[in-house]
Amino acid sequence: MWGRRQRGPGSCVLGAEELRARRREREAALRKARRQEQLVSKRLLREDTTAEEGAQDGAGIEPGPLLENEVLELLRSVQKGSEDRKRSLGRLCWALRNKETRQKFVRLDGSIRTLIGLFTSSLADVQMQAGRCLHELSHSSDPAVAEACLPVTSYLLTYLSGHSIEFTELCLYTLGNLVVESEAVRKQLLPQGIIPVLVSCIQSPHEAVLEGLGYVLSQLLQAKEAPTEIIPLVLASALPQHMLRLVCSGLKAGIGAAVEFAWCLHYIICSQMPNTALLSLGALPALTSVLLNLASEPPPDAAEGLELLVCPVLRCLSNLLAEDTGCEEQVQDERLLVAIFLILQSFLQKHPFIAQECLWLLNNLTACEPFFCSALLSLDLLPALLQLLPCSQMATVLVLTVACNIAAKGPAFCQQLHQQPALSLLLPILTLPDLEAVGQCLELLHLLFLHCPEAAADFIRQGGHRALEQHQSTPELQERARALLDMVGHPLGSPPSPRPPSFPPPVL
C-alpha cells in the first residue's frame, strides 16, 4: 500500500502544484513496485499415506524420474481396468511428484484423456485418486503441463458443486495451481463461467472449501490480465460483498478463509481500477471494524498466523485511503489510531514487518486529514511513533514522513512536535549513510524551522549545524542542507535570512 505523501510547505520556490506532480509520479512508481510483489504460489494437498509399496508419502520426499517406458507401463496399468486400478493410480500419483516424470506423462498419447475418464468415474475412490493425479500435474511449473490439462477445467468447475468437501477442496486447489501457470487456462475458464461458479461456491458453510476458493480467486486476481479481463467481472458479481463478509467474520468463523479473501481485496484495490464498487459496499468502515476487532480482542498469545490477516487488512485500508475520493471522512475515528499502536505492541517483536504496514496506514491517514494529526498528538501517541525510528531503514523514513505530515499542518502542530524530544532523535539520523532517511529528516527540519523558530534555535544549541555542514558536499542533499543553514543562520550566529529558502522536494 504505497500511499500518498504529505504535501510540501508553501514557502518552497517550486510551486505547490509542481511538488504535488513530482510526488504523484513517485507514488505511481512505488505503487507499481508494490503491485509487482505478487504472492503467486502453488499448493499441494497430500495425505500421509503409503503412495506405493515401500514408499511413505511425506513432505520433502520425491521419487526419482522414471524412464519413458516405465511411464508408459504405469499408464497402461491404469488403463487396464483391473480391480487393482486404485493401486495403479496411487503408484502413478506418487511418480507424478517428479518434474521430469510429469513432463513425460503428458507427452504420452491419451494420458490426459485416460485421467479425465477416471476423474469422471462413478466410483468415488477411483475418482478421488484420479483427481490426485491431476492435482500433482497441476503443481508443475512447466506451462506445457498446465496446458495439457486444459480439457479437465470444465470438469473441475462442475465438481465444485459436489457434496464431498474433500473432493471439492481438491478440485479448487487443482484449479488454483493451473491458473498460476497458464494464461491459456485462465482465458478458457472465464467463458466456462468460473466467476458465477465461484459466486455459488462462496456461499458454502465449510471453511476448507472457502479457503480453497479464496486461493483460486487470489491467483486469478494476480494475473497480468486481471485489471482488464478478470477484476471487472469480479466487481460486477456478488463476490465482493461475500469477501467483505468473510473477512469481517474471520476471527469467529475461520481465519484461513479471511486471510485469503483479505488478500483478494488487496489485489482488487491495488489494480488501479476504480474502487467505487467496494466503497459503495462499505469496504472502508468494514475493514476499519476488522482492524479495531483485531486490536481490541486479540486471541490468546496473538494466535500464530494472525499477522497474515493483519497485513492485508492494513494494506487495503492504506490503499483505499490513498485514493482522492475524500473517504478519510468515513473513518474519522481516533480509535483507529489506538488500534494501529495496539497492533504494533502485539506483533512487532515477532513480526517486525508489521511496523512498515502500520506506518503506511498512518502516513495515509495523516497525509491530508488534520483530524488524525490532531488525534495522534492529543492521544499522546507521538512518543510511541518516534520509538519506531530505529526499527528498520524503511520504518525510519516512514516515521519521518508521518512527522512531516503533522508538521505541514502549521505552527500549532510544529509547536507540539517541538515539545517532544524530536530534535535529539533527528540529530543521529543526519549522520546515517541512508540518503532517503536523511532527505526526509531535512524536510522535517525545514517544516519545524519554518513554523517554530525556537526549534531552529534549539537545533543550533545542540550542534545540529555541524551535521548539516557535513551534507553541503553531498550532491543529493547539499541544496537542502544549505537552505536549512540559511534559515537558522550561520554557525557564528549571524541572523537568519528573511528570504524563503529554495527547498527542493524530498528524496522520497
Secondary structure as UniProt FT lines:
FT   TURN            10..11
FT   HELIX           16..36
FT   STRAND          50..52
FT   TURN            53..54
FT   STRAND          55..56
FT   TURN            59..60
FT   HELIX           68..79
FT   TURN            83..84
FT   HELIX           85..95
FT   TURN            96..97
FT   HELIX           99..107
FT   TURN            109..110
FT   HELIX           111..119
FT   HELIX           124..138
FT   HELIX           143..148
FT   HELIX           150..152
FT   HELIX           153..158
FT   HELIX           159..161
FT   HELIX           165..181
FT   HELIX           183..189
FT   TURN            190..193
FT   HELIX           194..201
FT   TURN            202..203
FT   HELIX           207..221
FT   TURN            224..225
FT   HELIX           226..230
FT   HELIX           231..235
FT   HELIX           239..248
FT   HELIX           250..253
FT   HELIX           255..269
FT   TURN            270..272
FT   HELIX           276..280
FT   TURN            281..282
FT   HELIX           283..296
FT   TURN            300..301
FT   TURN            304..306
FT   HELIX           307..321
FT   TURN            324..325
FT   HELIX           327..331
FT   HELIX           335..347
FT   TURN            348..350
FT   HELIX           353..366
FT   TURN            367..368
FT   HELIX           370..378
FT   TURN            379..380
FT   HELIX           382..386
FT   TURN            387..390
FT   HELIX           393..407
FT   TURN            408..409
FT   HELIX           411..419
FT   TURN            420..421
FT   HELIX           422..429
FT   TURN            430..431
FT   HELIX           435..451
FT   HELIX           453..461
FT   TURN            462..463
FT   HELIX           464..470
FT   HELIX           471..473
FT   TURN            475..477
FT   HELIX           478..488
FT   TURN            491..492
//
